[in-house]
């Protein structure tokens, strides 16, 4: 069978491409995909913090795969030009490549029942790591990001006494002072709105597959991501433990590169994920 493997963030840079077509034996699992690329990598340690998703859902390494599955290798997340919406009416979550209009969304969300509206804007600052930042560039596993953000809003509505909440995240190049993420929470009382807003941004930064690359005068670097939640980290710990104890050998696999626009050379000399 064949599965499509997606790379994001630093993994995309290491692989020199954004996707791969991988041939696997029947009954292969997500762990076989991870093992395949770990064995090829000149930096296998990086895979200890990688999460796996199958068909846009976080998955345990033991999950069995089927032909045509979409498997994504996700490094820790960092905290067209039209919006992608996740609601059939007024969208509660969206991804855009255009500047975020905070005032417009705020006016749409206000309601006579509200006694408080909390607005959080993540903006691009002009320094990081002791260096002057020129701009940021965000990328995402868009379909999965929308599902995760929609799930966060649904959970917030159930966990906190709030009336509504919305999240907008911008992708692409973002200049100093511009908004990268906007969260608005409305409620009858301020305490619940504050609590929900803090929970939303903290959880988004740990679970939604969005990554940022920081550009400086002397180069660029992918931002160090926050740790995945414990239940996702545990999947990797279990997999590492099994490997150290001499778990079953990985089944033979064969990969066929699926070039993407702007991808690098296919040979291993220019592909840092492969051993020379």
N, C-alpha and C positions, 0 to 999 in steps of 0.2 A: 504494500500500500504506500501511498504518498501523502505527506502532510505538508502544509505551508508553514514555515517558521518565520516569525517576525522579530527583528532586532530594533531596539530603541536606545536612545541616549548613547552612553559610552560604548555599548556593545555594537551599535551601528557603525561607529567609527572604527572599532577594532576589526569588525568583519569586512568593512569596506563596501557594505551594501545594506539594504534595509530588509531584505527577505531572502529566503532560500526554499527550494523544493527538496524535501528529504525523503528518500525511500527507506521504508522500515519493514521488518517482517511482520506477519500477522501477530496479533496479541501484544504488540509493543506498547509501552507505557510512556507517559510524559518524562519519566526518569531517563529513558533511553535517549530522548532528544537532548536532555541536559548533559548526559554523560558523553554523548557524541561530540558536542562542541567543547566540553571541558577537556577532552583528550586532544583535541586539535589546537587548543589555545596555548600560546606562549606564556599566558598569565592565568593559570587555572584557578588561582586563589580567588579571583574576582567572582567566580561562580558560587562561592559560599553564601553570598548575600542576594542571589538572584531568585526572584519569584517566578512562577509559571502560571500562565493562563491558557485555557483551552476554550476556543470559541467564545472569547471575551468574558470568561468567568475564571476567577482564581481557582487553581486546581492543585490537588495533592500529586506529588510525583508518581504515585502508584496508579493514577487514573489511566485506564486503558484507552488507547486511541483508535480512531477509525479513519479510513481513507477519506481524504478531503478535509480533515480537521485543520483548524487554524491554531497553531501553538505560538504563543508569544513568550520570549524571554525578557523579563522585566527587571532592570536594575532598580535600586532604591529610588523612589520618586523624590523630586525636589519640590522642595516646597517652592480652496476657493475663498473667497472673501465674504461669503454670506454666512449668517449664523446657522448652526445646526441645532434644531430644537428637539426636545424630548417630550413635548406635551402637545396634545391636539388642540388645546385652547391657548391660554396664556402660558408660555413656557416658564417653568420654574428653574430650569438649568439650560445653559447654552454655551457653545464654544464659538468664538469669533476671531477673525483676523483684522478686524477694524477697531479703532479706538472705542473704548467703553464709555457710554454716556450714562454716568451715574445719576444725574438729575432726572433724566427721562424715565429711567426704571423706578426711581424712588417715587416719582409722582404717580406712576401707574399702580404702585403697590399700596400706597396710603389708603386707609379706610376709616370711616367715622368710628368704628369700634376700637381702633387702636389708641393706646395711651403711650406707646413707645415704638420708635423705629430705630433700630441699630444698623449702622452702615459700616462695613469694614472694606477698606481698599488696600490691597497690596500694591505698592508702587515701586518702581525701579529707582534705587538709590545710586549715587555716583561713586561708591567705593565698596570694595569687598576684598578680603584677604590682604589688607594693607596696601592695595593697589587701586588706581583710578579706574573705575568701570566706564566703558564707552557705551555699551548697550547690552541687552540680553536677547537671547533667541530661545523661544519655547517650542517644544514639540510634544505631541501626545499620541497615544493609542486612542484615537478619537472616539470610536464607537464604544469601547469599554469605558472610557472616561465619562461619557455621557450617562451610561448605565450606573456607574459608581456614584456620580454626583446626584443623580435622581434618587438613588437609594439613600444617600445621606440626608437629603431633604425630607424624604418620607419618614426616615427614622427620627429626625429632629422633631417633626410634627407629632410623632407619637411619644417621644421622651420628654418634651418640654411643653409648657403651657403657652404656646405661641399660636398666632393665627395663620401666618404664612412665612415662607422663606424662599430666597432665590439665590442662585450662584451663576455668575458669568466668568469664564476664564478666557483670556486672550492668548493666541498662539502667534508664532512668527517673531520678527524683530520688534522689540519694544524699546523705546528711547528713555533716557533718564527723565524721571518725573511722571511718566505715563503709568496708567493703571494696568496691572497684569491680571488681577483677580478682584472681583467684586462680590460681596455677600451682603444681602439685606434681609433682616429679620423683623417682622412686625408682631406686636403683642399688646395685650391690654395693660401689661405691667412690665417695667424695665428689667427687673431681675431675671425673669425667664428669657427675655430677648438677649440680654448680655450673655447669659449662660449658653444659650443655643448658638449664638454667633461664634463664641470662642470654641465650642465643641466642633462646629462645622469646619472652621479653618484649620484647626489642629488635626482633625481626622482626614480632611482632604489632603493635607500635606503628607500624610503617612500612607494613604491607600489609593489615591487616584493616580493612574499612570500618566503623569505629566512630568516632563524633565526640562531643565533650563541650562543653557550654555552661556557662560559669562565671557565677555570679550574685553580685553585690556589692551594697553598700548603694545605690550610685548607678547601677545598671544591670546589663546582662549582655553577654557577648561569647563568641563561639565561639573555642575554644582554637586557637592556631596549630598546625597539624598538622606532623608530621615529613615530610620529603621522601619521595616514593615511591622504591622501588629504581630503580637506574639503567636497567634494562631497560624499566620502565614510563615513566620520565621521557624516555627516548630516543624513545618513540613520539610524545610531545608536541613534542619538539625537531624531529623530522622533519616533523611536520605544520606547525609554525610556519615552518620553512625553506621548505617548498613554497609556503605562502601568501605569504611575502615575495618569492619568486621569480616570483610571478604564476602560480601553479598554476591548475588548471582552476577556473572559476567554480562556485560552489555552485549546485546545482539548486534551482529554486523549491520551497518547502515551505509547508505550511499546518498550523497547529496548532489543536487543539481541546482546550480545557482539560478535564481530568478532575478536578472538585473533590473535595477530601478534607475530612474533618471538621475544622472549625476553620480552613478556608482563608480567605484575605482576598478582598477585592473583585476582580472579574475585570478591571476597567478599568485602563489603563496608569497612570493618575494614582496609584493605590495599589500598583502593581506595579513595584518598583525595577529589575527586570531588563529592563524595556522602556523604550526612549527616550521622553521626552515630546516 
